[in-house]
């Protein structure tokens, strides 16, 4: 199972994220590339997996409403699995389908906005920009900087200053091993995973969304540059 939660439209050497193994899982949370308000989706080309997921999402029912309708008469459902009430509503599905029709534009716009940020910040030694490995397409569900130790402001101070200027920012990522559940269950120490800890303490996500205007982005750029130069 591939975790492609943030990566709809991303490419790895010509292959879409979510297609590299048997099944791919995507998030449709409001911050993702497209959204249905909440929830997600699973993609697979395996018919057995498809049948299992369809049953599990709907109380373990192994006969769909459509099949029951096509049988005519009073066809009863069958529940042969322990399932869940994980069905997406029709309204949510319609929102997702409408956005999928615009996916290429949404991705193209995000890539262009990220390129503008890259160019604007390329001379700032205080931050490291997102890295895109060769043969890959980054769709920028988030534009995440790494605030270096040499920065005149720490990540937290930079975030507070930007928010005071009206620029909403967030921590770029979380180190799971220092969260209470994993720390207490597996007895992790912060220093056990130093790269994760660095990302946790020094990453910063800047505003980026497909309808962002040039003026809005230029304002963000000016605030970042004024604080770090």
N, CA, C and O of each residue as an XYZ file, in Angstrom:
916
protein
N       0.856     -1.188      0.000
C       0.000      0.000      0.000
C       0.890      1.235      0.000
O       1.770      1.379      0.848
N       0.651      2.124     -0.959
C       1.468      3.330     -1.106
C       0.764      4.527     -0.476
O      -0.396      4.802     -0.780
N       1.461      5.229      0.393
C       0.944      6.476      0.974
C       1.208      7.600     -0.019
O       2.325      8.109     -0.111
N       0.172      7.983     -0.759
C       0.275      9.088     -1.717
C      -0.643     10.228     -1.291
O      -1.176     10.954     -2.130
N      -0.823     10.379      0.027
C      -1.832     11.294      0.571
C      -1.743     12.694     -0.012
O      -2.762     13.293     -0.357
N      -0.533     13.214     -0.121
C      -0.336     14.611     -0.545
C       0.050     14.733     -2.006
O       0.370     15.833     -2.459
N       0.032     13.646     -2.759
C       0.813     13.612     -4.000
C       0.007     13.355     -5.259
O       0.573     12.896     -6.251
N      -1.290     13.630     -5.264
C      -2.051     13.389     -6.481
C      -1.479     14.225     -7.629
O      -1.336     15.442     -7.506
N      -1.159     13.574     -8.729
C      -0.552     14.259     -9.870
C       0.961     14.253     -9.879
O       1.567     14.614    -10.888
N       1.591     13.854     -8.780
C       3.048     13.774     -8.737
C       3.532     12.608     -9.594
O       2.851     11.591     -9.727
N       4.716     12.774    -10.170
C       5.282     11.741    -11.032
C       6.635     11.287    -10.504
O       7.436     12.097    -10.037
N       6.879      9.999    -10.582
C       8.183      9.423    -10.241
C       8.654      8.616    -11.440
O       8.186      7.503    -11.678
N       9.587      9.191    -12.193
C      10.118      8.549    -13.397
C       8.989      8.051    -14.312
O       8.985      6.905    -14.763
N       8.047      8.940    -14.565
C       6.969      8.647    -15.492
C       5.768      7.940    -14.901
O       4.774      7.734    -15.598
N       5.833      7.564    -13.635
C       4.727      6.853    -12.990
C       4.026      7.779    -11.987
O       4.676      8.487    -11.217
N       2.716      7.759    -12.014
C       1.952      8.571    -11.067
C       2.088      8.032     -9.648
O       2.081      6.821     -9.424
N       2.213      8.954     -8.693
C       2.133      8.556     -7.286
C       0.814      7.845     -7.054
O      -0.229      8.262     -7.557
N       0.870      6.774     -6.293
C      -0.313      5.974     -6.047
C      -0.435      4.770     -6.952
O      -1.323      3.938     -6.769
N       0.469      4.668     -7.949
C       0.425      3.531     -8.879
C       1.692      2.683     -8.810
O       1.881      1.788     -9.634
N       2.560      2.953     -7.836
C       3.857      2.283     -7.790
C       3.773      0.882     -7.185
O       4.656      0.053     -7.406
N       2.715      0.621     -6.424
C       2.513     -0.710     -5.840
C       1.053     -1.108     -6.061
O       0.377     -0.537     -6.916
N       0.568     -2.082     -5.295
C      -0.769     -2.629     -5.543
C      -1.886     -1.611     -5.362
O      -2.814     -1.549     -6.170
N      -1.796     -0.815     -4.301
C      -2.852      0.150     -3.995
C      -2.241      1.465     -3.535
O      -1.215      1.487     -2.855
N      -2.888      2.557     -3.918
C      -2.442      3.887     -3.501
C      -3.530      4.595     -2.720
O      -4.707      4.517     -3.072
N      -3.138      5.291     -1.653
C      -4.095      6.008     -0.799
C      -3.870      7.507     -0.904
O      -2.741      7.979     -0.762
N      -4.938      8.260     -1.152
C      -4.882      9.710     -1.315
C      -5.782     10.389     -0.288
O      -6.833      9.867      0.082
N      -5.351     11.551      0.158
C      -6.165     12.377      1.046
C      -6.893     13.442      0.225
O      -6.345     13.995     -0.729
N      -8.139     13.717      0.616
C      -8.917     14.783     -0.013
C      -9.291     15.848      1.016
O     -10.337     16.489      0.924
N      -8.401     16.018      2.000
C      -8.510     17.069      3.019
C      -8.433     18.447      2.348
O      -7.836     18.566      1.278
N      -9.016     19.482      2.943
C      -9.045     20.800      2.294
C      -7.693     21.358      1.869
O      -7.642     22.178      0.952
N      -6.589     20.940      2.505
C      -5.285     21.492      2.125
C      -4.640     20.746      0.961
O      -3.581     21.152      0.482
N      -5.253     19.676      0.505
C      -4.630     18.874     -0.541
C      -4.888     19.478     -1.924
O      -5.601     20.472     -2.055
N      -4.291     18.855     -2.962
C      -4.366     19.388     -4.320
C      -5.814     19.555     -4.769
O      -6.178     20.603     -5.304
N      -6.636     18.541     -4.560
C      -8.080     18.676     -4.712
C      -8.717     18.200     -3.417
O      -8.090     17.478     -2.641
N      -9.968     18.604     -3.180
C     -10.603     18.269     -1.912
C     -12.063     17.940     -2.116
O     -12.703     18.427     -3.048
N     -12.579     17.110     -1.237
C     -14.014     16.883     -1.140
C     -14.518     17.368      0.218
O     -15.616     17.005      0.640
N     -13.733     18.175      0.890
C     -14.062     18.652      2.231
C     -13.371     17.825      3.294
O     -12.872     18.375      4.276
N     -13.333     16.536      3.123
C     -12.620     15.588      3.996
C     -12.603     14.233      3.292
O     -13.132     14.079      2.190
N     -11.989     13.266      3.947
C     -11.968     11.918      3.397
C     -10.812     11.678      2.453
O      -9.814     12.398      2.473
N     -10.959     10.651      1.620
C      -9.877     10.302      0.713
C     -10.334      9.250     -0.278
O     -11.527      8.976     -0.405
N      -9.375      8.662     -0.980
C      -9.705      7.627     -1.957
C      -8.549      6.637     -2.063
O      -7.404      6.945     -1.734
N      -8.888      5.447     -2.531
C      -7.917      4.390     -2.771
C      -7.968      4.033     -4.245
O      -9.051      3.882     -4.810
N      -6.812      3.898     -4.870
C      -6.737      3.465     -6.262
C      -6.054      2.109     -6.319
O      -5.116      1.840     -5.568
N      -6.533      1.261     -7.215
C      -5.924     -0.049     -7.404
C      -6.353     -0.602     -8.754
O      -7.422     -0.265     -9.263
N      -5.515     -1.451     -9.328
C      -5.907     -2.147    -10.558
C      -6.169     -3.627    -10.304
O      -6.205     -4.434    -11.233
N      -6.352     -3.970     -9.027
C      -6.612     -5.350     -8.626
C      -8.097     -5.498     -8.292
O      -8.596     -4.830     -7.386
N      -8.802     -6.365     -9.014
C     -10.247     -6.489     -8.854
C     -10.624     -7.010     -7.470
O     -11.652     -6.612     -6.922
N      -9.809     -7.895     -6.899
C     -10.109     -8.408     -5.562
C     -10.002     -7.301     -4.516
O     -10.829     -7.204     -3.609
N      -8.970     -6.469     -4.657
C      -8.822     -5.348     -3.724
C      -9.981     -4.375     -3.872
O     -10.495     -3.856     -2.881
N     -10.394     -4.128     -5.117
C     -11.518     -3.230     -5.360
C     -12.776     -3.729     -4.656
O     -13.463     -2.962     -3.981
N     -13.073     -5.020     -4.818
C     -14.265     -5.585     -4.193
C     -14.185     -5.512     -2.669
O     -15.180     -5.232     -2.001
N     -12.996     -5.767     -2.127
C     -12.822     -5.736     -0.672
C     -13.035     -4.327     -0.136
O     -13.744     -4.141      0.853
N     -12.424     -3.328     -0.782
C     -12.552     -1.950     -0.322
C     -13.996     -1.479     -0.437
O     -14.512     -0.829      0.471
N     -14.642     -1.801     -1.538
C     -16.037     -1.384     -1.715
C     -16.942     -1.981     -0.648
O     -17.873     -1.326     -0.181
N     -16.670     -3.226     -0.262
C     -17.468     -3.847      0.793
C     -17.156     -3.246      2.157
O     -18.070     -2.948      2.925
N     -15.881     -3.067      2.464
C     -15.485     -2.578      3.789
C     -15.960     -1.157      4.048
O     -16.245     -0.797      5.190
N     -16.047     -0.344      2.994
C     -16.458      1.049      3.205
C     -17.954      1.155      3.499
O     -18.423      2.196      3.961
N     -18.700      0.092      3.235
C     -20.159      0.149      3.350
C     -20.680     -1.002      4.208
O     -21.447     -1.847      3.746
N     -20.242     -1.013      5.472
C     -20.735     -1.976      6.470
C     -20.417     -3.428      6.131
O     -21.021     -4.334      6.706
N     -19.474     -3.673      5.204
C     -19.159     -5.042      4.830
C     -20.150     -5.649      3.850
O     -20.148     -6.860      3.628
N     -20.997     -4.809      3.263
C     -21.978     -5.315      2.311
C     -21.319     -5.760      1.015
O     -20.517     -5.026      0.437
N     -21.654     -6.953      0.562
C     -21.016     -7.500     -0.632
C     -21.899     -7.419     -1.865
O     -21.516     -7.897     -2.933
N     -23.073     -6.821     -1.734
C     -23.923     -6.554     -2.890
C     -24.215     -5.062     -2.903
O     -24.797     -4.544     -1.950
N     -23.828     -4.365     -3.954
C     -23.982     -2.920     -4.010
C     -25.440     -2.537     -4.240
O     -26.253     -3.369     -4.643
N     -25.763     -1.275     -3.980
C     -27.110     -0.784     -4.247
C     -27.466     -0.945     -5.719
O     -28.605     -1.269     -6.055
N     -26.478     -0.715     -6.608
C     -26.745     -0.845     -8.033
C     -27.086     -2.294     -8.395
O     -28.017     -2.553     -9.158
N     -26.320     -3.227     -7.838
C     -26.609     -4.644     -8.098
C     -27.988     -5.024     -7.576
O     -28.724     -5.759     -8.234
N     -28.333     -4.530     -6.409
C     -29.653     -4.818     -5.848
C     -30.746     -4.246     -6.730
O     -31.780     -4.879     -6.947
N     -30.510     -3.045     -7.237
C     -31.491     -2.414     -8.127
C     -31.655     -3.218     -9.417
O     -32.771     -3.431     -9.892
N     -30.527     -3.659     -9.975
C     -30.587     -4.386    -11.242
C     -31.252     -5.753    -11.099
O     -31.818     -6.278    -12.058
N     -31.179     -6.320     -9.907
C     -31.836     -7.612     -9.688
C     -33.355     -7.485     -9.700
O     -34.078     -8.442     -9.980
N     -33.816     -6.278     -9.389
C     -35.249     -6.062     -9.345
C     -35.877     -6.687     -8.114
O     -35.250     -7.464     -7.393
N     -37.119     -6.329     -7.897
C     -37.819     -6.905     -6.769
C     -37.243     -6.433     -5.444
O     -36.750     -5.311     -5.327
N     -37.314     -7.302     -4.457
C     -36.911     -6.949     -3.097
C     -35.620     -7.679     -2.749
O     -35.611     -8.593     -1.925
N     -34.515     -7.255     -3.399
C     -33.224     -7.898     -3.162
C     -32.616     -7.361     -1.876
O     -32.484     -6.149     -1.705
N     -32.251     -8.252     -0.983
C     -31.703     -7.846      0.304
C     -30.176     -7.762      0.237
O     -29.552     -8.478     -0.545
N     -29.571     -6.892      1.052
C     -28.100     -6.823      1.087
C     -27.521     -8.037      1.794
O     -28.211     -8.718      2.553
N     -26.257     -8.297      1.540
C     -25.529     -9.356      2.237
C     -24.328     -8.742      2.931
O     -23.592     -7.966      2.323
N     -24.122     -9.076      4.191
C     -23.004     -8.548      4.974
C     -22.187     -9.718      5.480
O     -22.508    -10.323      6.502
N     -21.134    -10.026      4.757
C     -20.302    -11.186      5.074
C     -18.941    -10.791      5.634
O     -18.125    -11.660      5.942
N     -18.688     -9.497      5.768
C     -17.427     -8.981      6.290
C     -17.709     -7.997      7.417
O     -18.789     -7.410      7.488
N     -16.732     -7.823      8.293
C     -16.796     -6.753      9.278
C     -16.380     -5.471      8.571
O     -15.215     -5.309      8.206
N     -17.329     -4.563      8.378
C     -17.037     -3.352      7.612
C     -17.233     -2.090      8.415
O     -17.370     -2.131      9.638
N     -17.244     -0.954      7.712
C     -17.281      0.374      8.334
C     -18.281      1.254      7.594
O     -18.699      0.945      6.478
N     -18.647      2.330      8.224
C     -19.494      3.329      7.575
C     -18.581      4.430      7.030
O     -18.523      5.531      7.578
N     -17.867      4.116      5.939
C     -16.858      5.017      5.389
C     -17.260      5.553      4.019
O     -16.402      5.992      3.254
N     -18.530      5.523      3.705
C     -18.955      5.980      2.388
C     -18.819      7.492      2.265
O     -19.137      8.230      3.198
N     -18.347      7.946      1.113
C     -18.347      9.360      0.789
C     -19.745      9.755      0.323
O     -20.401      8.988     -0.381
N     -20.200     10.933      0.705
C     -21.519     11.364      0.260
C     -21.489     11.700     -1.231
O     -20.428     11.983     -1.788
N     -22.654     11.667     -1.872
C     -22.743     12.023     -3.287
C     -22.309     13.470     -3.519
O     -21.680     13.774     -4.533
N     -22.641     14.359     -2.589
C     -22.246     15.764     -2.733
C     -20.726     15.905     -2.705
O     -20.150     16.637     -3.510
N     -20.083     15.203     -1.777
C     -18.619     15.243     -1.720
C     -18.014     14.683     -3.003
O     -17.067     15.249     -3.549
N     -18.564     13.573     -3.479
C     -18.056     12.978     -4.710
C     -18.183     13.924     -5.893
O     -17.279     13.999     -6.725
N     -19.298     14.650     -5.977
C     -19.504     15.594     -7.075
C     -18.478     16.716     -7.029
O     -17.981     17.152     -8.068
N     -18.162     17.184     -5.823
C     -17.140     18.226     -5.682
C     -15.789     17.713     -6.177
O     -15.074     18.414     -6.893
N     -15.445     16.478     -5.788
C     -14.175     15.901     -6.220
C     -14.110     15.706     -7.719
O     -13.087     16.002     -8.337
N     -15.186     15.211     -8.318
C     -15.207     14.992     -9.766
C     -15.035     16.309    -10.511
O     -14.301     16.374    -11.497
N     -15.713     17.369    -10.041
C     -15.589     18.676    -10.691
C     -14.156     19.188    -10.616
O     -13.661     19.787    -11.571
N     -13.486     18.959     -9.487
C     -12.097     19.416     -9.363
C     -11.143     18.569    -10.192
O     -10.158     19.082    -10.723
N     -11.427     17.284    -10.304
C     -10.573     16.436    -11.141
C     -10.533     16.936    -12.581
O      -9.516     16.795    -13.260
N     -11.622     17.511    -13.044
C     -11.660     18.054    -14.403
C     -10.705     19.231    -14.561
O     -10.302     19.564    -15.676
N     -10.343     19.861    -13.447
C      -9.427     21.013    -13.469
C      -8.041     20.657    -12.953
O      -7.217     21.545    -12.730
N      -7.773     19.365    -12.758
C      -6.538     18.960    -12.081
C      -5.291     19.460    -12.789
O      -4.365     19.935    -12.132
N      -5.242     19.368    -14.106
C      -4.048     19.806    -14.835
C      -3.792     21.297    -14.611
O      -2.651     21.717    -14.420
N      -4.856     22.084    -14.636
C      -4.691     23.533    -14.391
C      -4.232     23.794    -12.959
O      -3.344     24.616    -12.734
N      -4.830     23.101    -11.993
C      -4.462     23.289    -10.589
C      -2.990     22.966    -10.371
O      -2.269     23.726     -9.724
N      -2.549     21.838    -10.913
C      -1.152     21.438    -10.755
C      -0.222     22.426    -11.452
O       0.792     22.832    -10.885
N      -0.563     22.812    -12.680
C       0.267     23.766    -13.402
C       0.405     25.081    -12.669
O       1.483     25.674    -12.637
N      -0.685     25.536    -12.081
C      -0.652     26.799    -11.336
C       0.224     26.670    -10.090
O       0.987     27.584     -9.777
N       0.125     25.564     -9.388
C       0.944     25.382     -8.197
C       2.430     25.311     -8.548
O       3.265     25.877     -7.843
N       2.753     24.625     -9.623
C       4.148     24.539    -10.045
C       4.678     25.921    -10.413
O       5.819     26.250    -10.090
N       3.869     26.725    -11.079
C       4.300     28.072    -11.454
C       4.504     28.946    -10.222
O       5.484     29.688    -10.151
N       3.607     28.872     -9.261
C       3.763     29.646     -8.029
C       5.023     29.214     -7.268
O       5.743     30.051     -6.724
N       5.278     27.913     -7.236
C       6.491     27.418     -6.567
C       7.736     27.927     -7.281
O       8.720     28.282     -6.633
N       7.702     27.966     -8.608
C       8.850     28.483     -9.364
C       9.100     29.957     -9.024
O      10.248     30.385     -8.906
N       8.030     30.717     -8.869
C       8.178     32.131     -8.496
C       8.836     32.264     -7.125
O       9.706     33.112     -6.928
N       8.416     31.425     -6.181
C       9.052     31.436     -4.865
C      10.531     31.055     -4.979
O      11.390     31.704     -4.381
N      10.821     30.009     -5.743
C      12.212     29.571     -5.898
C      13.088     30.710     -6.402
O      14.174     30.945     -5.874
N      12.617     31.411     -7.419
C      13.394     32.509     -7.994
C      13.554     33.658     -7.000
O      14.617     34.274     -6.919
N      12.502     33.938     -6.254
C      12.541     35.067     -5.325
C      13.458     34.814     -4.137
O      14.017     35.754     -3.572
N      13.617     33.534     -3.749
C      14.384     33.219     -2.549
C      15.741     32.582     -2.847
O      16.445     32.179     -1.922
N      16.112     32.487     -4.101
C      17.316     31.739     -4.469
C      18.585     32.332     -3.864
O      19.575     31.618     -3.703
N      18.579     33.621     -3.526
C      19.779     34.263     -2.990
C      19.791     34.328     -1.466
O      20.727     34.876     -0.884
N      18.781     33.785     -0.817
C      18.703     33.852      0.642
C      19.431     32.663      1.259
O      18.993     31.521      1.123
N      20.532     32.934      1.929
C      21.312     31.857      2.538
C      20.671     31.333      3.816
O      21.064     30.282      4.321
N      19.689     32.057      4.341
C      19.077     31.671      5.608
C      18.121     30.493      5.466
O      17.749     29.877      6.465
N      17.717     30.171      4.231
C      16.727     29.116      4.037
C      17.164     28.154      2.939
O      17.900     28.524      2.024
N      16.698     26.923      3.048
C      16.882     25.925      1.992
C      15.546     25.738      1.295
O      14.510     25.623      1.950
N      15.565     25.709     -0.035
C      14.351     25.611     -0.824
C      13.972     24.148     -1.057
O      14.805     23.261     -0.869
N      12.731     23.883     -1.461
C      12.330     22.498     -1.749
C      13.193     21.886     -2.844
O      13.581     22.562     -3.796
N      13.484     20.623     -2.700
C      14.311     19.895     -3.658
C      13.426     18.977     -4.499
O      12.577     18.266     -3.963
N      13.625     18.993     -5.805
C      12.885     18.109     -6.704
C      13.887     17.164     -7.356
O      14.667     17.602     -8.202
N      13.894     15.886     -6.992
C      14.856     14.940     -7.577
C      14.655     14.809     -9.083
O      13.557     15.040     -9.591
N      15.707     14.439     -9.788
C      15.626     14.229    -11.220
C      14.607     13.164    -11.587
O      14.479     12.159    -10.888
N      13.884     13.376    -12.674
C      12.892     12.412    -13.121
C      11.586     12.472    -12.366
O      10.752     11.578    -12.508
N      11.387     13.508    -11.562
C      10.182     13.608    -10.738
C       9.436     14.909    -11.012
O      10.030     15.906    -11.423
N       8.127     14.885    -10.776
C       7.324     16.107    -10.812
C       6.730     16.337     -9.437
O       6.007     15.495     -8.903
N       7.047     17.490     -8.875
C       6.552     17.911     -7.570
C       5.305     18.763     -7.806
O       5.358     19.724     -8.574
N       4.188     18.430     -7.164
C       2.963     19.201     -7.383
C       2.690     20.203     -6.260
O       1.684     20.912     -6.296
N       3.565     20.267     -5.276
C       3.534     21.308     -4.250
C       2.188     21.387     -3.533
O       1.521     22.422     -3.536
N       1.809     20.265     -2.917
C       0.686     20.347     -1.999
C       0.993     21.381     -0.913
O       0.091     22.032     -0.387
N       2.267     21.519     -0.591
C       2.755     22.590      0.276
C       4.095     23.070     -0.275
O       4.834     22.303     -0.893
N       4.400     24.343     -0.044
C       5.725     24.869     -0.369
C       6.464     25.030      0.948
O       6.185     25.946      1.723
N       7.410     24.133      1.194
C       8.048     24.043      2.510
C       9.511     24.445      2.432
O      10.290     23.878      1.665
N       9.863     25.425      3.233
C      11.253     25.870      3.388
C      11.877     25.200      4.607
O      11.170     24.719      5.493
N      13.199     25.174      4.642
C      13.929     24.764      5.839
C      14.737     25.971      6.304
O      15.593     26.469      5.573
N      14.470     26.433      7.501
C      15.167     27.596      8.052
C      16.481     27.119      8.658
O      16.489     26.343      9.615
N      17.578     27.582      8.102
C      18.900     27.097      8.518
C      19.287     27.632      9.900
O      18.728     28.613     10.390
N      20.260     26.955     10.506
C      20.777     27.410     11.795
C      21.393     28.798     11.680
O      21.411     29.547     12.656
N      21.901     29.153     10.495
C      22.558     30.440     10.286
C      21.569     31.586     10.067
O      21.986     32.736      9.929
N      20.288     31.297     10.031
C      19.276     32.327      9.789
C      19.275     33.361     10.908
O      19.475     33.008     12.070
N      19.049     34.650     10.572
C      18.963     35.669     11.621
C      17.759     35.476     12.536
O      17.734     35.994     13.652
N      16.753     34.726     12.060
C      15.582     34.409     12.873
C      15.398     32.895     12.910
O      15.604     32.220     11.901
N      15.018     32.371     14.042
C      14.673     30.957     14.121
C      13.381     30.706     13.344
O      12.675     31.650     12.990
N      13.075     29.452     13.082
C      11.832     29.126     12.393
C      10.638     29.699     13.136
O       9.758     30.305     12.523
N      10.598     29.514     14.457
C       9.445     29.973     15.226
C       9.333     31.498     15.205
O       8.235     32.034     15.059
N      10.456     32.196     15.349
C      10.421     33.665     15.324
C      10.012     34.174     13.949
O       9.264     35.145     13.837
N      10.506     33.513     12.901
C      10.114     33.894     11.546
C       8.623     33.679     11.344
O       7.944     34.526     10.764
N       8.115     32.560     11.813
C       6.688     32.269     11.671
C       5.839     33.305     12.397
O       4.836     33.773     11.856
N       6.228     33.664     13.608
C       5.474     34.652     14.375
C       5.507     36.018     13.699
O       4.498     36.722     13.668
N       6.664     36.394     13.159
C       6.779     37.687     12.485
C       5.929     37.720     11.213
O       5.286     38.728     10.919
N       5.930     36.634     10.472
C       5.112     36.573      9.256
C       3.627     36.625      9.599
O       2.858     37.313      8.928
N       3.225     35.910     10.627
C       1.818     35.921     10.997
C       1.399     37.303     11.503
O       0.265     37.726     11.281
N       2.307     38.006     12.180
C       2.009     39.371     12.613
C       1.811     40.304     11.425
O       1.105     41.308     11.521
N       2.448     39.959     10.295
C       2.313     40.756      9.078
C       1.146     40.294      8.209
O       0.959     40.798      7.101
N       0.366     39.344      8.702
C      -0.799     38.876      7.970
C      -0.545     37.718      7.034
O      -1.395     37.403      6.201
N       0.624     37.065      7.152
C       0.955     35.913      6.303
C       0.803     34.650      7.141
O       1.579     34.412      8.066
N      -0.189     33.854      6.817
C      -0.452     32.625      7.571
C       0.521     31.535      7.148
O       0.562     31.154      5.978
N       1.294     31.038      8.085
C       2.260     29.977      7.819
C       2.037     28.845      8.810
O       1.352     29.009      9.819
N       2.623     27.703      8.508
C       2.500     26.545      9.375
C       3.830     25.803      9.436
O       4.674     25.940      8.550
N       4.003     25.013     10.497
C       5.123     24.078     10.572
C       5.083     23.186      9.334
O       4.018     22.700      8.952
N       6.240     22.971      8.708
C       6.252     22.223      7.458
C       5.926     20.760      7.609
O       5.263     20.181      6.748
N       6.382     20.143      8.694
C       6.101     18.721      8.915
C       6.306     18.410     10.391
O       6.850     19.219     11.142
N       5.870     17.245     10.787
C       5.979     16.823     12.180
C       6.848     15.579     12.281
O       6.789     14.700     11.421
N       7.639     15.511     13.315
C       8.417     14.309     13.604
C       7.537     13.386     14.440
O       7.275     13.654     15.612
N       7.089     12.311     13.830
C       6.142     11.419     14.500
C       6.744     10.816     15.762
O       6.041     10.576     16.743
N       8.055     10.574     15.729
C       8.646      9.834     16.850
C       8.684     10.630     18.151
O       8.929     10.053     19.211
N       8.446     11.952     18.097
C       8.415     12.719     19.342
C       6.984     13.043     19.780
O       6.782     13.694     20.805
N       5.990     12.589     19.006
C       4.610     12.742     19.448
C       4.328     11.766     20.586
O       4.893     10.674     20.642
N       3.455     12.175     21.479
C       3.270     11.455     22.730
C       3.018      9.972     22.591
O       3.617      9.178     23.317
N       2.143      9.572     21.674
C       1.796      8.155     21.551
C       3.015      7.325     21.182
O       3.310      6.326     21.837
N       3.728      7.736     20.131
C       4.884      6.960     19.668
C       6.047      7.063     20.641
O       6.767      6.089     20.860
N       6.231      8.239     21.223
C       7.308      8.402     22.213
C       7.106      7.469     23.390
O       8.049      6.815     23.835
N       5.871      7.402     23.902
C       5.607      6.599     25.091
C       5.531      5.107     24.773
O       5.965      4.287     25.582
N       4.996      4.747     23.624
C       4.841      3.331     23.298
C       6.159      2.683     22.903
O       6.438      1.545     23.279
N       6.987      3.433     22.122
C       8.209      2.842     21.577
C       9.481      3.406     22.225
O      10.591      3.012     21.867
N       9.314      4.323     23.172
C      10.434      4.861     23.945
C      11.470      5.548     23.055
O      12.673      5.434     23.286
N      10.987      6.263     22.034
C      11.890      7.046     21.188
C      12.438      8.232     21.961
O      11.752      8.815     22.799
N      13.666      8.575     21.672
C      14.256      9.823     22.140
C      14.306     10.777     20.950
O      14.437     10.312     19.818
N      14.208     12.079     21.155
C      14.242     13.016     20.026
C      15.444     12.810     19.122
O      15.323     12.890     17.900
N      16.608     12.546     19.715
C      17.844     12.426     18.932
C      17.942     11.103     18.164
O      18.879     10.917     17.388
N      17.006     10.194     18.362
C      17.058      8.923     17.638
C      16.893      9.105     16.128
O      17.445      8.330     15.347
N      16.149     10.110     15.719
C      15.910     10.377     14.298
C      16.237     11.841     14.029
O      15.337     12.678     13.968
N      17.528     12.155     13.866
C      17.948     13.563     13.808
C      17.422     14.324     12.599
O      17.119     15.511     12.713
N      17.305     13.675     11.445
C      16.797     14.385     10.272
C      15.322     14.738     10.447
O      14.890     15.834     10.090
N      14.557     13.803     10.996
C      13.150     14.083     11.269
C      13.011     15.209     12.282
O      12.139     16.068     12.151
N      13.869     15.201     13.286
C      13.826     16.242     14.308
C      14.168     17.599     13.707
O      13.537     18.602     14.042
N      15.159     17.639     12.823
C      15.517     18.899     12.164
C      14.348     19.443     11.341
O      14.047     20.635     11.393
N      13.688     18.556     10.576
C      12.545     18.990      9.783
C      11.413     19.490     10.676
O      10.740     20.466     10.346
N      11.210     18.828     11.789
C      10.172     19.220     12.741
C      10.429     20.619     13.289
O       9.506     21.422     13.423
N      11.678     20.900     13.602
C      12.024     22.161     14.270
C      12.283     23.315     13.312
O      12.198     24.477     13.709
N      12.600     23.008     12.042
C      13.074     24.074     11.164
C      12.296     24.229      9.853
O      12.618     25.108      9.055
N      11.284     23.396      9.618
C      10.524     23.511      8.374
C       9.387     24.509      8.525
O       8.821     24.677      9.605
N       9.065     25.166      7.413
C       8.030     26.203      7.414
C       7.303     26.173      6.079
O       7.933     26.267      5.026
N       5.972     26.040      6.116
C       5.157     26.037      4.899
C       4.601     27.426      4.650
O       3.936     28.009      5.507
N       4.887     27.953      3.449
C       4.368     29.262      3.053
C       3.025     29.107      2.345
O       2.710     28.024      1.851
N       2.232     30.177      2.289
C       0.959     30.098      1.564
C       1.170     29.742      0.095
O       2.025     30.324     -0.572
N       0.396     28.797     -0.400
C       0.407     28.437     -1.820
C      -0.922     27.765     -2.139
O      -1.248     26.726     -1.564
N      -1.686     28.349     -3.050
C      -2.957     27.775     -3.483
C      -3.198     28.227     -4.915
O      -2.709     29.275     -5.340
N      -3.953     27.428     -5.650
C      -4.023     27.618     -7.103
C      -4.613     28.957     -7.511
O      -4.291     29.455     -8.590
N      -5.466     29.560     -6.688
C      -6.062     30.855     -7.034
C      -5.306     32.028     -6.417
O      -5.817     33.148     -6.395
N      -4.108     31.786     -5.922
C      -3.303     32.853     -5.339
C      -2.959     33.886     -6.412
O      -2.503     33.537     -7.501
N      -3.182     35.151     -6.091
C      -2.908     36.207     -7.069
C      -1.440     36.603     -7.026
O      -0.730     36.299     -6.067
N      -0.993     37.285     -8.076
C       0.392     37.759     -8.118
C       0.656     38.730     -6.978
O       1.729     38.706     -6.375
N      -0.313     39.579     -6.681
C      -0.140     40.531     -5.581
C      -0.010     39.856     -4.239
O       0.805     40.261     -3.410
N      -0.817     38.818     -4.014
C      -0.738     38.078     -2.752
C       0.615     37.407     -2.605
O       1.213     37.442     -1.530
N       1.102     36.798     -3.677
C       2.384     36.126     -3.582
C       3.523     37.124     -3.397
O       4.447     36.873     -2.623
N       3.464     38.238     -4.091
C       4.512     39.246     -3.943
C       4.554     39.802     -2.522
O       5.626     40.135     -2.017
N       3.410     39.902     -1.888
C       3.389     40.364     -0.502
C       4.111     39.366      0.401
O       4.909     39.759      1.252
N       3.833     38.089      0.218
C       4.520     37.059      1.009
C       6.025     37.131      0.771
O       6.814     37.093      1.716
N       6.413     37.234     -0.486
C       7.839     37.288     -0.834
C       8.514     38.474     -0.163
O       9.600     38.334      0.400
N       7.880     39.635     -0.218
C       8.489     40.838      0.391
C       8.668     40.659      1.892
O       9.700     41.037      2.447
N       7.662     40.082      2.550
C       7.768     39.924      3.996
C       8.899     38.965      4.370
O       9.655     39.232      5.304
N       9.015     37.866      3.654
C      10.083     36.898      3.936
C      11.452     37.540      3.703
O      12.350     37.425      4.537
N      11.599     38.202      2.586
C      12.896     38.807      2.262
C      13.266     39.898      3.266
O      14.415     39.974      3.701
N      12.305     40.737      3.635
C      12.593     41.819      4.592
C      13.024     41.258      5.944
O      13.836     41.872      6.637
N      12.491     40.100      6.327
C      12.832     39.536      7.625
C      14.165     38.793      7.627
O      14.811     38.673      8.668
N      14.577     38.295      6.461
C      15.768     37.450      6.427
C      16.996     38.121      5.834
O      18.092     37.565      5.903
N      16.838     39.280      5.266
C      18.019     39.990      4.726
C      18.659     40.884      5.781
O      19.656     41.551      5.503
